[in-house]
Amino acid sequence: MTSGKKLDRETVNYLRALPEIVRRVQGGRIYYTNSFRAQATARYAMGDRPVDIFRDNGIGPEVIGYKRIERCIARWRENPDELSAVDSRTARLERIEEEIKYLEQQAKKIRLAEDKGASKQ
């Protein structure tokens, strides 16, 4: 799907259809989800080849090229603290999102109760 460093439109659309693996594609770069990065580095540490890890997730070298795959694993291994820092930020964001959902549910319940009270009068 891709030739060299530039990602063609078909490849970008394909990658965007993999939300569990690809967070976003922008400016010729592929940004992977934290869960995929963690899974990939864990599998690599257990002896799996980078190409097999990516291929098992639908983004083998025929999609993004061997070089991108090799560089991703190398970069993630070189900066393990980056992944844990991103994970802690992600965990905070997930907690905030959960709190927002809870508050929205509570607000909806209050509005329903107010509507019932107003209709009785």
C-alpha positions in Angstrom: 0.0 0.0 0.0 2.9 2.4 0.7 6.1 3.1 -1.2 9.0 4.6 0.8 8.3 7.1 3.5 5.1 8.7 2.1 1.8 7.2 3.2 -0.7 7.2 0.4 -4.4 8.0 1.0 -5.4 4.3 0.9 -2.9 3.4 3.6 -3.9 6.4 5.8 -7.6 5.3 5.5 -6.7 1.7 6.3 -4.7 2.8 9.4 -7.4 5.1 10.6 -9.8 2.1 10.5 -7.6 0.4 13.2 -8.5 2.5 16.3 -7.3 -0.1 18.8 -3.8 0.1 17.3 -3.5 3.5 15.6 -4.4 6.7 17.5 -4.0 9.0 14.5 -2.1 9.5 11.3 -0.8 12.9 10.6 1.9 14.5 8.5 3.2 11.2 7.3 3.6 9.9 10.9 1.7 7.1 12.5 0.8 7.6 16.2 0.1 4.3 17.9 -2.2 3.7 20.9 -0.5 3.2 24.3 -2.0 -0.3 24.6 -0.5 -1.4 21.3 2.9 0.1 22.2 2.8 -1.7 25.5 1.7 -5.0 23.9 4.3 -4.7 21.2 7.2 -4.0 23.5 6.1 -6.9 25.8 5.9 -9.3 22.9 9.3 -8.1 21.7 10.8 -8.7 25.1 9.4 -12.3 25.0 11.3 -12.9 21.7 8.7 -12.1 19.0 10.0 -10.4 15.9 8.8 -6.9 15.3 7.4 -7.7 11.9 5.3 -10.6 13.4 3.9 -8.3 16.1 2.8 -5.7 13.6 1.6 -8.2 11.0 -0.5 -10.0 13.7 -2.2 -6.6 14.2 -2.9 -6.0 10.5 -0.1 -3.6 9.8 2.7 -5.7 8.4 5.6 -4.5 6.2 3.4 -4.7 3.1 1.3 -1.9 4.6 3.9 0.4 6.3 7.2 -1.0 5.4 9.9 -2.9 7.3 11.9 0.3 8.3 8.9 1.9 10.1 8.3 -1.3 12.1 11.9 -1.7 13.1 12.2 1.9 14.1 9.1 1.9 16.2 10.2 -1.0 18.3 13.7 0.5 18.6 12.3 3.9 19.7 9.9 2.4 22.2 12.6 0.2 23.7 15.0 3.2 23.9 12.5 5.3 25.8 10.5 3.0 28.2 10.0 6.0 30.6 8.1 7.8 27.8 5.6 5.0 27.6 5.0 4.9 31.4 4.6 8.8 31.4 2.1 8.6 28.6 0.3 5.8 30.4 0.0 7.8 33.6 -1.4 10.8 31.6 -3.8 8.5 29.8 -5.0 7.0 33.1 -5.7 10.5 34.4 -7.6 11.4 31.3 -9.6 8.2 31.5 -10.5 9.0 35.1 -11.6 12.5 34.1 -13.7 11.1 31.3 -15.3 8.7 33.6 -16.1 11.5 36.1 -17.6 13.6 33.3 -19.8 10.7 32.2 -21.0 10.2 35.8 -21.7 13.9 36.2 -23.6 13.9 32.9 -25.7 11.0 34.1 -26.5 12.7 37.3 -27.4 16.0 35.5 -29.8 14.0 33.3 -31.4 12.4 36.4 -31.9 15.8 38.0 -33.5 17.2 34.8 -35.9 14.3 34.6 -36.8 14.7 38.3 -37.4 18.5 37.7 -39.5 17.8 34.6 -41.7 15.3 36.6 -42.0 17.8 39.4 -43.0 20.6 37.0 -45.6 18.4 35.2 -47.3 17.6 38.5 -47.9 21.2 39.3 
